[in-house]
Amino acid sequence: MTDDLPGVLVVDDVSVEQFRDELYPAGQPVLMRGAIRDWPAVRAASESAESLAGYLARFDCGRAVETLFGRPEIAGRFFYNERLDGLNFERRNEHLAASVECMLAMRGKPAPPSIYIQSAPIPDCLPGFDAENRLALVDAGVVPRIWVGNRLTVQTHFDLSENIACAVAGRRRFTLFPPAQTPNLYPGPFELTLAGPPVSMVQPDAPDFDRYPRFRDALAEAQQAELAPGDALYIPYFWWHHVQALDDLNVLVNYWWNDAAADLGSPFDALLHAILALRDLPERQRQAWQTMFGHYAFADSETSVGHLPEHSRGALGRHDLKRRQHIRRMLISALGRQAGIRPPPGKP
């Protein structure tokens, strides 16, 4: 179903300046061919899986990392159980090198169990790896993370960060959907998730259009990229992506970063509060608040409060750290009252 989707923009040998000045500002996915072909890890993987395993073992400090284990019957598709009240895999803390050796031992088996090391910070588990394998396209302070698994599928999800995914070993196929397609991707629960963000309930390579008819519209806007070892994929903020690891051993390193001010807080938390306060209002009230949110939260400040002098704008004006902290205290106090929590004596 997803084999004939249009491909993302492909750029060979991208420079730091090209990424910074042209590709990143465009806000579209980009497949950057050969972006990490010179990494020692990629060269080791090109020799053999055993060579790569040995290379990783050089840096392994013995710290356990979160590892997902799925039975053979899930066929590498980490997802919910049939009742949607749990997951079809378990999490355990295991040593990275031991898990890699287990994957190597299972190569060629017709129905192996699924093993997936996800999002392990490289400085914590493979200190020194990042010094030999660097991505010049991102700030040096961005922490690289490693993902290692056998043939598996990562369900369609989004990240609240910019992302560059670098294929070290094995091929990976990404199917990407822009944020505007969220309603057509049928997101799952907020409280029970596979790894943090909600995931789409639709299986892209075998969609049930009777149950999820709007997914046809999402597919019409989808793009696809297949990464070979040495390639990197830029995934813009909030773009949904479905990932298939296509070989017996797959290693990926990714970089997440966010250019927003660090003290802004979580938009996801704000969404939860909005759902609590707005979703069950009478229809006319919801429409009124939809207008208010559009005007005050999403319009530029000159459009929303440009008619007021700066000194009288209060929470509607320019925010500094002091103003944001004041607004947070107001919210904490209000939510505490709603939850029946009394503030300490002398506090508002």
Secondary structure, DSSP 8 states (H G I E B T S, - for coil): --TT--B-EEEES--HHHIIIIIHHHTS-EEEETTTTT-HHHHHHHH-HHHHHHHHHHH----EEEEEEE-GGGTTB--B-TTSSSBSEEEEEEEHHHHHHHHHHTTT-SS--EEEEEEEEHHHHSTTHHHHS--TTS-TTS-EEEEEESSEEEEEE--SSEEEEEEEES-EEEEEE-GGGGGGG-B--SSS-SSSS-BBSS-TTS--TTT-TTHHHHHHT-EEEEE-TT-EEEE-TT-EEEEEE-SSSEEEEEEEE--S-GGG--HHHHHHHHHHHHTTS-HHHHHHHHHHHIIIIIS-HHHHHTTS-GGG-GGGS---HHHHHHHHHHHHHHHHHHTT----TT--
